Amino acid sequence: MLARVITLRFNPVRSSFDDGPLRDFLKDKEVLSIRDHFFVKHEVPYLAVLVTYYPHSPETPASPAPAQKPAEPSWRDLVTAEALPLFNTLRDWRAERGKRDGVPPYVVCTNRQFAAMVQARPQSLSGLAEIEGFGKAKLDKYGQEILGLLRQSPAPDPPAAVPEMHHG
């Protein structure tokens, strides 16, 4: 796992952060987490983005070397067909929230974080805090909205119990 900090400057003409350098950097990487920190320098807003990632380039295979631990499954492998509507609801919310905040959607939450949320269905901020990469800043900023979306979606039905066969 590697980490990189990329600083994005606010573009007042576009009313958003210029995320071109971040998008270019992420093209051939498997992102594990993204954390952001907003700051102002000389009256100009900036967003410092810490990316933890695995490097994957076209010429190197995505499979880990034997000495490394196996790669974590893709978020796509973690989201069941039943959970997909909730996952998509969270992604739609993320897109709108990112536009409203002037940040790219992946700064709000990653797909992996959403996959973990639809699996765990946390019902409290402390439950949400157990999602990897979801720290105090994200809890304070997005926690209540996300919990509201999770509560609106019915929990999946538990598997039906198979009646026991009694042999007489």
Phi and psi in radians as a Rosetta constraint file:
Dihedral C 1 N 2 CA 2 C 2 CIRCULARHARMONIC -2.146 0.35
Dihedral N 2 CA 2 C 2 N 3 CIRCULARHARMONIC 2.898 0.35
Dihedral C 2 N 3 CA 3 C 3 CIRCULARHARMONIC -2.404 0.35
Dihedral N 3 CA 3 C 3 N 4 CIRCULARHARMONIC 2.620 0.35
Dihedral C 3 N 4 CA 4 C 4 CIRCULARHARMONIC -2.602 0.35
Dihedral N 4 CA 4 C 4 N 5 CIRCULARHARMONIC 2.467 0.35
Dihedral C 4 N 5 CA 5 C 5 CIRCULARHARMONIC -1.857 0.35
Dihedral N 5 CA 5 C 5 N 6 CIRCULARHARMONIC 2.251 0.35
Dihedral C 5 N 6 CA 6 C 6 CIRCULARHARMONIC -2.183 0.35
Dihedral N 6 CA 6 C 6 N 7 CIRCULARHARMONIC 2.263 0.35
Dihedral C 6 N 7 CA 7 C 7 CIRCULARHARMONIC -1.796 0.35
Dihedral N 7 CA 7 C 7 N 8 CIRCULARHARMONIC 2.215 0.35
Dihedral C 7 N 8 CA 8 C 8 CIRCULARHARMONIC -1.914 0.35
Dihedral N 8 CA 8 C 8 N 9 CIRCULARHARMONIC 2.317 0.35
Dihedral C 8 N 9 CA 9 C 9 CIRCULARHARMONIC -1.668 0.35
Dihedral N 9 CA 9 C 9 N 10 CIRCULARHARMONIC 2.479 0.35
Dihedral C 9 N 10 CA 10 C 10 CIRCULARHARMONIC -1.250 0.35
Dihedral N 10 CA 10 C 10 N 11 CIRCULARHARMONIC 2.336 0.35
Dihedral C 10 N 11 CA 11 C 11 CIRCULARHARMONIC -1.832 0.35
Dihedral N 11 CA 11 C 11 N 12 CIRCULARHARMONIC 1.837 0.35
Dihedral C 11 N 12 CA 12 C 12 CIRCULARHARMONIC -1.139 0.35
Dihedral N 12 CA 12 C 12 N 13 CIRCULARHARMONIC -0.445 0.35
Dihedral C 12 N 13 CA 13 C 13 CIRCULARHARMONIC -1.187 0.35
Dihedral N 13 CA 13 C 13 N 14 CIRCULARHARMONIC -0.755 0.35
Dihedral C 13 N 14 CA 14 C 14 CIRCULARHARMONIC -1.563 0.35
Dihedral N 14 CA 14 C 14 N 15 CIRCULARHARMONIC -0.151 0.35
Dihedral C 14 N 15 CA 15 C 15 CIRCULARHARMONIC 0.969 0.35
Dihedral N 15 CA 15 C 15 N 16 CIRCULARHARMONIC 0.716 0.35
Dihedral C 15 N 16 CA 16 C 16 CIRCULARHARMONIC -2.772 0.35
Dihedral N 16 CA 16 C 16 N 17 CIRCULARHARMONIC 2.982 0.35
Dihedral C 16 N 17 CA 17 C 17 CIRCULARHARMONIC -1.416 0.35
Dihedral N 17 CA 17 C 17 N 18 CIRCULARHARMONIC 2.475 0.35
Dihedral C 17 N 18 CA 18 C 18 CIRCULARHARMONIC -1.365 0.35
Dihedral N 18 CA 18 C 18 N 19 CIRCULARHARMONIC 1.738 0.35
Dihedral C 18 N 19 CA 19 C 19 CIRCULARHARMONIC -1.716 0.35
Dihedral N 19 CA 19 C 19 N 20 CIRCULARHARMONIC 0.221 0.35
Dihedral C 19 N 20 CA 20 C 20 CIRCULARHARMONIC -0.921 0.35
Dihedral N 20 CA 20 C 20 N 21 CIRCULARHARMONIC -0.856 0.35
Dihedral C 20 N 21 CA 21 C 21 CIRCULARHARMONIC -1.057 0.35
Dihedral N 21 CA 21 C 21 N 22 CIRCULARHARMONIC -0.638 0.35
Dihedral C 21 N 22 CA 22 C 22 CIRCULARHARMONIC -1.208 0.35
Dihedral N 22 CA 22 C 22 N 23 CIRCULARHARMONIC -0.783 0.35
Dihedral C 22 N 23 CA 23 C 23 CIRCULARHARMONIC -1.045 0.35
Dihedral N 23 CA 23 C 23 N 24 CIRCULARHARMONIC -0.757 0.35
Dihedral C 23 N 24 CA 24 C 24 CIRCULARHARMONIC -1.073 0.35
Dihedral N 24 CA 24 C 24 N 25 CIRCULARHARMONIC -0.741 0.35
Dihedral C 24 N 25 CA 25 C 25 CIRCULARHARMONIC -1.115 0.35
Dihedral N 25 CA 25 C 25 N 26 CIRCULARHARMONIC -0.683 0.35
Dihedral C 25 N 26 CA 26 C 26 CIRCULARHARMONIC -1.363 0.35
Dihedral N 26 CA 26 C 26 N 27 CIRCULARHARMONIC -0.190 0.35
Dihedral C 26 N 27 CA 27 C 27 CIRCULARHARMONIC -0.896 0.35
Dihedral N 27 CA 27 C 27 N 28 CIRCULARHARMONIC -0.747 0.35
Dihedral C 27 N 28 CA 28 C 28 CIRCULARHARMONIC -2.043 0.35
Dihedral N 28 CA 28 C 28 N 29 CIRCULARHARMONIC 0.541 0.35
Dihedral C 28 N 29 CA 29 C 29 CIRCULARHARMONIC -2.094 0.35
Dihedral N 29 CA 29 C 29 N 30 CIRCULARHARMONIC 2.619 0.35
Dihedral C 29 N 30 CA 30 C 30 CIRCULARHARMONIC -1.707 0.35
Dihedral N 30 CA 30 C 30 N 31 CIRCULARHARMONIC 1.900 0.35
Dihedral C 30 N 31 CA 31 C 31 CIRCULARHARMONIC -1.366 0.35
Dihedral N 31 CA 31 C 31 N 32 CIRCULARHARMONIC 2.238 0.35
Dihedral C 31 N 32 CA 32 C 32 CIRCULARHARMONIC -1.638 0.35
Dihedral N 32 CA 32 C 32 N 33 CIRCULARHARMONIC -0.741 0.35
Dihedral C 32 N 33 CA 33 C 33 CIRCULARHARMONIC -2.770 0.35
Dihedral N 33 CA 33 C 33 N 34 CIRCULARHARMONIC 2.736 0.35
Dihedral C 33 N 34 CA 34 C 34 CIRCULARHARMONIC -2.336 0.35
Dihedral N 34 CA 34 C 34 N 35 CIRCULARHARMONIC 2.230 0.35
Dihedral C 34 N 35 CA 35 C 35 CIRCULARHARMONIC -2.169 0.35
Dihedral N 35 CA 35 C 35 N 36 CIRCULARHARMONIC 2.527 0.35
Dihedral C 35 N 36 CA 36 C 36 CIRCULARHARMONIC -2.234 0.35
Dihedral N 36 CA 36 C 36 N 37 CIRCULARHARMONIC 2.709 0.35
Dihedral C 36 N 37 CA 37 C 37 CIRCULARHARMONIC -2.431 0.35
Dihedral N 37 CA 37 C 37 N 38 CIRCULARHARMONIC 2.122 0.35
Dihedral C 37 N 38 CA 38 C 38 CIRCULARHARMONIC -1.556 0.35
Dihedral N 38 CA 38 C 38 N 39 CIRCULARHARMONIC 2.383 0.35
Dihedral C 38 N 39 CA 39 C 39 CIRCULARHARMONIC -2.633 0.35
Dihedral N 39 CA 39 C 39 N 40 CIRCULARHARMONIC 2.847 0.35
Dihedral C 39 N 40 CA 40 C 40 CIRCULARHARMONIC -2.144 0.35
Dihedral N 40 CA 40 C 40 N 41 CIRCULARHARMONIC 2.299 0.35
Dihedral C 40 N 41 CA 41 C 41 CIRCULARHARMONIC -2.303 0.35
Dihedral N 41 CA 41 C 41 N 42 CIRCULARHARMONIC 2.172 0.35
Dihedral C 41 N 42 CA 42 C 42 CIRCULARHARMONIC 0.924 0.35
Dihedral N 42 CA 42 C 42 N 43 CIRCULARHARMONIC 0.761 0.35
Dihedral C 42 N 43 CA 43 C 43 CIRCULARHARMONIC 1.125 0.35
Dihedral N 43 CA 43 C 43 N 44 CIRCULARHARMONIC 0.286 0.35
Dihedral C 43 N 44 CA 44 C 44 CIRCULARHARMONIC -1.962 0.35
Dihedral N 44 CA 44 C 44 N 45 CIRCULARHARMONIC 2.179 0.35
Dihedral C 44 N 45 CA 45 C 45 CIRCULARHARMONIC -1.263 0.35
Dihedral N 45 CA 45 C 45 N 46 CIRCULARHARMONIC 2.476 0.35
Dihedral C 45 N 46 CA 46 C 46 CIRCULARHARMONIC -2.337 0.35
Dihedral N 46 CA 46 C 46 N 47 CIRCULARHARMONIC 2.771 0.35
Dihedral C 46 N 47 CA 47 C 47 CIRCULARHARMONIC -2.254 0.35
Dihedral N 47 CA 47 C 47 N 48 CIRCULARHARMONIC 2.017 0.35
Dihedral C 47 N 48 CA 48 C 48 CIRCULARHARMONIC -1.598 0.35
Dihedral N 48 CA 48 C 48 N 49 CIRCULARHARMONIC 2.217 0.35
Dihedral C 48 N 49 CA 49 C 49 CIRCULARHARMONIC -2.065 0.35
Dihedral N 49 CA 49 C 49 N 50 CIRCULARHARMONIC 2.140 0.35
Dihedral C 49 N 50 CA 50 C 50 CIRCULARHARMONIC -1.739 0.35
Dihedral N 50 CA 50 C 50 N 51 CIRCULARHARMONIC 2.065 0.35
Dihedral C 50 N 51 CA 51 C 51 CIRCULARHARMONIC -1.924 0.35
Dihedral N 51 CA 51 C 51 N 52 CIRCULARHARMONIC 2.192 0.35
Dihedral C 51 N 52 CA 52 C 52 CIRCULARHARMONIC -1.837 0.35
Dihedral N 52 CA 52 C 52 N 53 CIRCULARHARMONIC 2.385 0.35
Dihedral C 52 N 53 CA 53 C 53 CIRCULARHARMONIC -2.762 0.35
Dihedral N 53 CA 53 C 53 N 54 CIRCULARHARMONIC 2.865 0.35
Dihedral C 53 N 54 CA 54 C 54 CIRCULARHARMONIC -1.845 0.35
Dihedral N 54 CA 54 C 54 N 55 CIRCULARHARMONIC 2.316 0.35
Dihedral C 54 N 55 CA 55 C 55 CIRCULARHARMONIC -1.339 0.35
Dihedral N 55 CA 55 C 55 N 56 CIRCULARHARMONIC 2.267 0.35
Dihedral C 55 N 56 CA 56 C 56 CIRCULARHARMONIC -2.335 0.35
Dihedral N 56 CA 56 C 56 N 57 CIRCULARHARMONIC 1.939 0.35
Dihedral C 56 N 57 CA 57 C 57 CIRCULARHARMONIC -1.954 0.35
Dihedral N 57 CA 57 C 57 N 58 CIRCULARHARMONIC 2.777 0.35
Dihedral C 57 N 58 CA 58 C 58 CIRCULARHARMONIC -0.993 0.35
Dihedral N 58 CA 58 C 58 N 59 CIRCULARHARMONIC -0.545 0.35
Dihedral C 58 N 59 CA 59 C 59 CIRCULARHARMONIC -1.514 0.35
Dihedral N 59 CA 59 C 59 N 60 CIRCULARHARMONIC -0.190 0.35
Dihedral C 59 N 60 CA 60 C 60 CIRCULARHARMONIC -1.940 0.35
Dihedral N 60 CA 60 C 60 N 61 CIRCULARHARMONIC 2.429 0.35
Dihedral C 60 N 61 CA 61 C 61 CIRCULARHARMONIC -1.167 0.35
Dihedral N 61 CA 61 C 61 N 62 CIRCULARHARMONIC 2.634 0.35
Dihedral C 61 N 62 CA 62 C 62 CIRCULARHARMONIC -1.348 0.35
Dihedral N 62 CA 62 C 62 N 63 CIRCULARHARMONIC -0.254 0.35
Dihedral C 62 N 63 CA 63 C 63 CIRCULARHARMONIC -1.316 0.35
Dihedral N 63 CA 63 C 63 N 64 CIRCULARHARMONIC 2.479 0.35
Dihedral C 63 N 64 CA 64 C 64 CIRCULARHARMONIC -1.277 0.35
Dihedral N 64 CA 64 C 64 N 65 CIRCULARHARMONIC 2.737 0.35
Dihedral C 64 N 65 CA 65 C 65 CIRCULARHARMONIC -1.166 0.35
Dihedral N 65 CA 65 C 65 N 66 CIRCULARHARMONIC 2.701 0.35
Dihedral C 65 N 66 CA 66 C 66 CIRCULARHARMONIC -0.969 0.35
Dihedral N 66 CA 66 C 66 N 67 CIRCULARHARMONIC -0.554 0.35
Dihedral C 66 N 67 CA 67 C 67 CIRCULARHARMONIC -1.325 0.35
Dihedral N 67 CA 67 C 67 N 68 CIRCULARHARMONIC -0.294 0.35
Dihedral C 67 N 68 CA 68 C 68 CIRCULARHARMONIC -1.519 0.35
Dihedral N 68 CA 68 C 68 N 69 CIRCULARHARMONIC 2.776 0.35
Dihedral C 68 N 69 CA 69 C 69 CIRCULARHARMONIC -1.239 0.35
Dihedral N 69 CA 69 C 69 N 70 CIRCULARHARMONIC 2.680 0.35
Dihedral C 69 N 70 CA 70 C 70 CIRCULARHARMONIC -1.092 0.35
Dihedral N 70 CA 70 C 70 N 71 CIRCULARHARMONIC 2.596 0.35
Dihedral C 70 N 71 CA 71 C 71 CIRCULARHARMONIC -1.132 0.35
Dihedral N 71 CA 71 C 71 N 72 CIRCULARHARMONIC 2.570 0.35
Dihedral C 71 N 72 CA 72 C 72 CIRCULARHARMONIC -1.194 0.35
Dihedral N 72 CA 72 C 72 N 73 CIRCULARHARMONIC 2.634 0.35
Dihedral C 72 N 73 CA 73 C 73 CIRCULARHARMONIC -1.137 0.35
Dihedral N 73 CA 73 C 73 N 74 CIRCULARHARMONIC 2.673 0.35
Dihedral C 73 N 74 CA 74 C 74 CIRCULARHARMONIC -1.126 0.35
Dihedral N 74 CA 74 C 74 N 75 CIRCULARHARMONIC 2.702 0.35
Dihedral C 74 N 75 CA 75 C 75 CIRCULARHARMONIC -1.035 0.35
Dihedral N 75 CA 75 C 75 N 76 CIRCULARHARMONIC -0.508 0.35
Dihedral C 75 N 76 CA 76 C 76 CIRCULARHARMONIC -1.102 0.35
Dihedral N 76 CA 76 C 76 N 77 CIRCULARHARMONIC -0.553 0.35
Dihedral C 76 N 77 CA 77 C 77 CIRCULARHARMONIC -1.330 0.35
Dihedral N 77 CA 77 C 77 N 78 CIRCULARHARMONIC -0.300 0.35
Dihedral C 77 N 78 CA 78 C 78 CIRCULARHARMONIC -1.610 0.35
Dihedral N 78 CA 78 C 78 N 79 CIRCULARHARMONIC -0.295 0.35
Dihedral C 78 N 79 CA 79 C 79 CIRCULARHARMONIC -1.739 0.35
Dihedral N 79 CA 79 C 79 N 80 CIRCULARHARMONIC 2.059 0.35
Dihedral C 79 N 80 CA 80 C 80 CIRCULARHARMONIC -1.361 0.35
Dihedral N 80 CA 80 C 80 N 81 CIRCULARHARMONIC 2.873 0.35
Dihedral C 80 N 81 CA 81 C 81 CIRCULARHARMONIC -1.048 0.35
Dihedral N 81 CA 81 C 81 N 82 CIRCULARHARMONIC -0.651 0.35
Dihedral C 81 N 82 CA 82 C 82 CIRCULARHARMONIC -1.176 0.35
Dihedral N 82 CA 82 C 82 N 83 CIRCULARHARMONIC -0.546 0.35
Dihedral C 82 N 83 CA 83 C 83 CIRCULARHARMONIC -1.541 0.35
Dihedral N 83 CA 83 C 83 N 84 CIRCULARHARMONIC -0.168 0.35
Dihedral C 83 N 84 CA 84 C 84 CIRCULARHARMONIC -1.046 0.35
Dihedral N 84 CA 84 C 84 N 85 CIRCULARHARMONIC -0.716 0.35
Dihedral C 84 N 85 CA 85 C 85 CIRCULARHARMONIC -1.033 0.35
Dihedral N 85 CA 85 C 85 N 86 CIRCULARHARMONIC -0.734 0.35
Dihedral C 85 N 86 CA 86 C 86 CIRCULARHARMONIC -1.157 0.35
Dihedral N 86 CA 86 C 86 N 87 CIRCULARHARMONIC -0.752 0.35
Dihedral C 86 N 87 CA 87 C 87 CIRCULARHARMONIC -0.989 0.35
Dihedral N 87 CA 87 C 87 N 88 CIRCULARHARMONIC -0.792 0.35
Dihedral C 87 N 88 CA 88 C 88 CIRCULARHARMONIC -1.187 0.35
Dihedral N 88 CA 88 C 88 N 89 CIRCULARHARMONIC -0.600 0.35
Dihedral C 88 N 89 CA 89 C 89 CIRCULARHARMONIC -1.069 0.35
Dihedral N 89 CA 89 C 89 N 90 CIRCULARHARMONIC -0.769 0.35
Dihedral C 89 N 90 CA 90 C 90 CIRCULARHARMONIC -1.111 0.35
Dihedral N 90 CA 90 C 90 N 91 CIRCULARHARMONIC -0.711 0.35
Dihedral C 90 N 91 CA 91 C 91 CIRCULARHARMONIC -1.146 0.35
Dihedral N 91 CA 91 C 91 N 92 CIRCULARHARMONIC -0.697 0.35
Dihedral C 91 N 92 CA 92 C 92 CIRCULARHARMONIC -1.093 0.35
Dihedral N 92 CA 92 C 92 N 93 CIRCULARHARMONIC -0.759 0.35
Dihedral C 92 N 93 CA 93 C 93 CIRCULARHARMONIC -1.062 0.35
Dihedral N 93 CA 93 C 93 N 94 CIRCULARHARMONIC -0.756 0.35
Dihedral C 93 N 94 CA 94 C 94 CIRCULARHARMONIC -1.048 0.35
Dihedral N 94 CA 94 C 94 N 95 CIRCULARHARMONIC -0.741 0.35
Dihedral C 94 N 95 CA 95 C 95 CIRCULARHARMONIC -1.083 0.35
Dihedral N 95 CA 95 C 95 N 96 CIRCULARHARMONIC -0.797 0.35
Dihedral C 95 N 96 CA 96 C 96 CIRCULARHARMONIC -1.145 0.35
Dihedral N 96 CA 96 C 96 N 97 CIRCULARHARMONIC -0.750 0.35
Dihedral C 96 N 97 CA 97 C 97 CIRCULARHARMONIC -1.151 0.35
Dihedral N 97 CA 97 C 97 N 98 CIRCULARHARMONIC -0.694 0.35
Dihedral C 97 N 98 CA 98 C 98 CIRCULARHARMONIC -1.072 0.35
Dihedral N 98 CA 98 C 98 N 99 CIRCULARHARMONIC -0.754 0.35
Dihedral C 98 N 99 CA 99 C 99 CIRCULARHARMONIC -1.081 0.35
Dihedral N 99 CA 99 C 99 N 100 CIRCULARHARMONIC -0.777 0.35
Dihedral C 99 N 100 CA 100 C 100 CIRCULARHARMONIC -1.104 0.35
Dihedral N 100 CA 100 C 100 N 101 CIRCULARHARMONIC -0.674 0.35
Dihedral C 100 N 101 CA 101 C 101 CIRCULARHARMONIC -1.509 0.35
Dihedral N 101 CA 101 C 101 N 102 CIRCULARHARMONIC -0.170 0.35
Dihedral C 101 N 102 CA 102 C 102 CIRCULARHARMONIC 1.271 0.35
Dihedral N 102 CA 102 C 102 N 103 CIRCULARHARMONIC 0.528 0.35
Dihedral C 102 N 103 CA 103 C 103 CIRCULARHARMONIC -2.210 0.35
Dihedral N 103 CA 103 C 103 N 104 CIRCULARHARMONIC 2.704 0.35
Dihedral C 103 N 104 CA 104 C 104 CIRCULARHARMONIC -1.120 0.35
Dihedral N 104 CA 104 C 104 N 105 CIRCULARHARMONIC 2.627 0.35
Dihedral C 104 N 105 CA 105 C 105 CIRCULARHARMONIC -0.977 0.35
Dihedral N 105 CA 105 C 105 N 106 CIRCULARHARMONIC -0.663 0.35
Dihedral C 105 N 106 CA 106 C 106 CIRCULARHARMONIC -1.190 0.35
Dihedral N 106 CA 106 C 106 N 107 CIRCULARHARMONIC -0.239 0.35
Dihedral C 106 N 107 CA 107 C 107 CIRCULARHARMONIC -1.334 0.35
Dihedral N 107 CA 107 C 107 N 108 CIRCULARHARMONIC -0.569 0.35
Dihedral C 107 N 108 CA 108 C 108 CIRCULARHARMONIC -1.179 0.35
Dihedral N 108 CA 108 C 108 N 109 CIRCULARHARMONIC -1.002 0.35
Dihedral C 108 N 109 CA 109 C 109 CIRCULARHARMONIC -2.740 0.35
Dihedral N 109 CA 109 C 109 N 110 CIRCULARHARMONIC 2.650 0.35
Dihedral C 109 N 110 CA 110 C 110 CIRCULARHARMONIC -1.619 0.35
Dihedral N 110 CA 110 C 110 N 111 CIRCULARHARMONIC 2.825 0.35
Dihedral C 110 N 111 CA 111 C 111 CIRCULARHARMONIC -1.049 0.35
Dihedral N 111 CA 111 C 111 N 112 CIRCULARHARMONIC -0.648 0.35
Dihedral C 111 N 112 CA 112 C 112 CIRCULARHARMONIC -1.102 0.35
Dihedral N 112 CA 112 C 112 N 113 CIRCULARHARMONIC -0.696 0.35
Dihedral C 112 N 113 CA 113 C 113 CIRCULARHARMONIC -1.128 0.35
Dihedral N 113 CA 113 C 113 N 114 CIRCULARHARMONIC -0.738 0.35
Dihedral C 113 N 114 CA 114 C 114 CIRCULARHARMONIC -1.109 0.35
Dihedral N 114 CA 114 C 114 N 115 CIRCULARHARMONIC -0.704 0.35
Dihedral C 114 N 115 CA 115 C 115 CIRCULARHARMONIC -1.057 0.35
Dihedral N 115 CA 115 C 115 N 116 CIRCULARHARMONIC -0.737 0.35
Dihedral C 115 N 116 CA 116 C 116 CIRCULARHARMONIC -1.132 0.35
Dihedral N 116 CA 116 C 116 N 117 CIRCULARHARMONIC -0.633 0.35
Dihedral C 116 N 117 CA 117 C 117 CIRCULARHARMONIC -1.163 0.35
Dihedral N 117 CA 117 C 117 N 118 CIRCULARHARMONIC -0.750 0.35
Dihedral C 117 N 118 CA 118 C 118 CIRCULARHARMONIC -1.259 0.35
Dihedral N 118 CA 118 C 118 N 119 CIRCULARHARMONIC -0.411 0.35
Dihedral C 118 N 119 CA 119 C 119 CIRCULARHARMONIC -1.307 0.35
Dihedral N 119 CA 119 C 119 N 120 CIRCULARHARMONIC -0.862 0.35
Dihedral C 119 N 120 CA 120 C 120 CIRCULARHARMONIC -1.448 0.35
Dihedral N 120 CA 120 C 120 N 121 CIRCULARHARMONIC -0.480 0.35
Dihedral C 120 N 121 CA 121 C 121 CIRCULARHARMONIC 0.850 0.35
Dihedral N 121 CA 121 C 121 N 122 CIRCULARHARMONIC 0.989 0.35
Dihedral C 121 N 122 CA 122 C 122 CIRCULARHARMONIC -1.056 0.35
Dihedral N 122 CA 122 C 122 N 123 CIRCULARHARMONIC 2.521 0.35
Dihedral C 122 N 123 CA 123 C 123 CIRCULARHARMONIC -1.989 0.35
Dihedral N 123 CA 123 C 123 N 124 CIRCULARHARMONIC 0.100 0.35
Dihedral C 123 N 124 CA 124 C 124 CIRCULARHARMONIC -2.569 0.35
Dihedral N 124 CA 124 C 124 N 125 CIRCULARHARMONIC 2.889 0.35
Dihedral C 124 N 125 CA 125 C 125 CIRCULARHARMONIC -1.098 0.35
Dihedral N 125 CA 125 C 125 N 126 CIRCULARHARMONIC -0.643 0.35
Dihedral C 125 N 126 CA 126 C 126 CIRCULARHARMONIC -1.165 0.35
Dihedral N 126 CA 126 C 126 N 127 CIRCULARHARMONIC -0.609 0.35
Dihedral C 126 N 127 CA 127 C 127 CIRCULARHARMONIC -1.182 0.35
Dihedral N 127 CA 127 C 127 N 128 CIRCULARHARMONIC -0.683 0.35
Dihedral C 127 N 128 CA 128 C 128 CIRCULARHARMONIC -1.149 0.35
Dihedral N 128 CA 128 C 128 N 129 CIRCULARHARMONIC -0.591 0.35
Dihedral C 128 N 129 CA 129 C 129 CIRCULARHARMONIC -1.137 0.35
Dihedral N 129 CA 129 C 129 N 130 CIRCULARHARMONIC -0.312 0.35
Dihedral C 129 N 130 CA 130 C 130 CIRCULARHARMONIC -1.360 0.35
Dihedral N 130 CA 130 C 130 N 131 CIRCULARHARMONIC -0.212 0.35
Dihedral C 130 N 131 CA 131 C 131 CIRCULARHARMONIC -1.259 0.35
Dihedral N 131 CA 131 C 131 N 132 CIRCULARHARMONIC 2.244 0.35
Dihedral C 131 N 132 CA 132 C 132 CIRCULARHARMONIC -1.021 0.35
Dihedral N 132 CA 132 C 132 N 133 CIRCULARHARMONIC 2.296 0.35
Dihedral C 132 N 133 CA 133 C 133 CIRCULARHARMONIC 1.450 0.35
Dihedral N 133 CA 133 C 133 N 134 CIRCULARHARMONIC 0.081 0.35
Dihedral C 133 N 134 CA 134 C 134 CIRCULARHARMONIC -1.870 0.35
Dihedral N 134 CA 134 C 134 N 135 CIRCULARHARMONIC 1.497 0.35
Dihedral C 134 N 135 CA 135 C 135 CIRCULARHARMONIC -1.623 0.35
Dihedral N 135 CA 135 C 135 N 136 CIRCULARHARMONIC -2.957 0.35
Dihedral C 135 N 136 CA 136 C 136 CIRCULARHARMONIC -1.011 0.35
Dihedral N 136 CA 136 C 136 N 137 CIRCULARHARMONIC -0.740 0.35
Dihedral C 136 N 137 CA 137 C 137 CIRCULARHARMONIC -1.072 0.35
Dihedral N 137 CA 137 C 137 N 138 CIRCULARHARMONIC -0.787 0.35
Dihedral C 137 N 138 CA 138 C 138 CIRCULARHARMONIC -1.218 0.35
Dihedral N 138 CA 138 C 138 N 139 CIRCULARHARMONIC -0.638 0.35
Dihedral C 138 N 139 CA 139 C 139 CIRCULARHARMONIC -1.054 0.35
Dihedral N 139 CA 139 C 139 N 140 CIRCULARHARMONIC -0.829 0.35
Dihedral C 139 N 140 CA 140 C 140 CIRCULARHARMONIC -1.112 0.35
Dihedral N 140 CA 140 C 140 N 141 CIRCULARHARMONIC -0.702 0.35
Dihedral C 140 N 141 CA 141 C 141 CIRCULARHARMONIC -1.423 0.35
Dihedral N 141 CA 141 C 141 N 142 CIRCULARHARMONIC -0.705 0.35
Dihedral C 141 N 142 CA 142 C 142 CIRCULARHARMONIC -2.145 0.35
Dihedral N 142 CA 142 C 142 N 143 CIRCULARHARMONIC -0.197 0.35
Dihedral C 142 N 143 CA 143 C 143 CIRCULARHARMONIC -0.939 0.35
Dihedral N 143 CA 143 C 143 N 144 CIRCULARHARMONIC -0.900 0.35
Dihedral C 143 N 144 CA 144 C 144 CIRCULARHARMONIC -1.129 0.35
Dihedral N 144 CA 144 C 144 N 145 CIRCULARHARMONIC -0.688 0.35
Dihedral C 144 N 145 CA 145 C 145 CIRCULARHARMONIC -1.110 0.35
Dihedral N 145 CA 145 C 145 N 146 CIRCULARHARMONIC -0.764 0.35
Dihedral C 145 N 146 CA 146 C 146 CIRCULARHARMONIC -1.143 0.35
Dihedral N 146 CA 146 C 146 N 147 CIRCULARHARMONIC -0.768 0.35
Dihedral C 146 N 147 CA 147 C 147 CIRCULARHARMONIC -1.050 0.35
Dihedral N 147 CA 147 C 147 N 148 CIRCULARHARMONIC -0.676 0.35
Dihedral C 147 N 148 CA 148 C 148 CIRCULARHARMONIC -1.049 0.35
Dihedral N 148 CA 148 C 148 N 149 CIRCULARHARMONIC -0.742 0.35
Dihedral C 148 N 149 CA 149 C 149 CIRCULARHARMONIC -1.173 0.35
Dihedral N 149 CA 149 C 149 N 150 CIRCULARHARMONIC -0.699 0.35
Dihedral C 149 N 150 CA 150 C 150 CIRCULARHARMONIC -1.143 0.35
Dihedral N 150 CA 150 C 150 N 151 CIRCULARHARMONIC -0.636 0.35
Dihedral C 150 N 151 CA 151 C 151 CIRCULARHARMONIC -1.262 0.35
Dihedral N 151 CA 151 C 151 N 152 CIRCULARHARMONIC -0.512 0.35
Dihedral C 151 N 152 CA 152 C 152 CIRCULARHARMONIC -1.219 0.35
Dihedral N 152 CA 152 C 152 N 153 CIRCULARHARMONIC -0.449 0.35
Dihedral C 152 N 153 CA 153 C 153 CIRCULARHARMONIC -1.595 0.35
Dihedral N 153 CA 153 C 153 N 154 CIRCULARHARMONIC 2.244 0.35
Dihedral C 153 N 154 CA 154 C 154 CIRCULARHARMONIC -1.138 0.35
Dihedral N 154 CA 154 C 154 N 155 CIRCULARHARMONIC 2.492 0.35
Dihedral C 154 N 155 CA 155 C 155 CIRCULARHARMONIC -1.166 0.35
Dihedral N 155 CA 155 C 155 N 156 CIRCULARHARMONIC 2.566 0.35
Dihedral C 155 N 156 CA 156 C 156 CIRCULARHARMONIC -1.119 0.35
Dihedral N 156 CA 156 C 156 N 157 CIRCULARHARMONIC 2.587 0.35
Dihedral C 156 N 157 CA 157 C 157 CIRCULARHARMONIC -1.165 0.35
Dihedral N 157 CA 157 C 157 N 158 CIRCULARHARMONIC 2.455 0.35
Dihedral C 157 N 158 CA 158 C 158 CIRCULARHARMONIC -1.188 0.35
Dihedral N 158 CA 158 C 158 N 159 CIRCULARHARMONIC 2.741 0.35
Dihedral C 158 N 159 CA 159 C 159 CIRCULARHARMONIC -1.036 0.35
Dihedral N 159 CA 159 C 159 N 160 CIRCULARHARMONIC 2.468 0.35
Dihedral C 159 N 160 CA 160 C 160 CIRCULARHARMONIC -1.162 0.35
Dihedral N 160 CA 160 C 160 N 161 CIRCULARHARMONIC 2.425 0.35
Dihedral C 160 N 161 CA 161 C 161 CIRCULARHARMONIC -1.272 0.35
Dihedral N 161 CA 161 C 161 N 162 CIRCULARHARMONIC 2.416 0.35
Dihedral C 161 N 162 CA 162 C 162 CIRCULARHARMONIC -1.564 0.35
Dihedral N 162 CA 162 C 162 N 163 CIRCULARHARMONIC 2.145 0.35
Dihedral C 162 N 163 CA 163 C 163 CIRCULARHARMONIC -1.107 0.35
Dihedral N 163 CA 163 C 163 N 164 CIRCULARHARMONIC 2.472 0.35
Dihedral C 163 N 164 CA 164 C 164 CIRCULARHARMONIC -1.272 0.35
Dihedral N 164 CA 164 C 164 N 165 CIRCULARHARMONIC 2.508 0.35
Dihedral C 164 N 165 CA 165 C 165 CIRCULARHARMONIC -1.623 0.35
Dihedral N 165 CA 165 C 165 N 166 CIRCULARHARMONIC 2.195 0.35
Dihedral C 165 N 166 CA 166 C 166 CIRCULARHARMONIC -1.809 0.35
Dihedral N 166 CA 166 C 166 N 167 CIRCULARHARMONIC 2.196 0.35
Dihedral C 166 N 167 CA 167 C 167 CIRCULARHARMONIC -1.739 0.35
Dihedral N 167 CA 167 C 167 N 168 CIRCULARHARMONIC 2.224 0.35
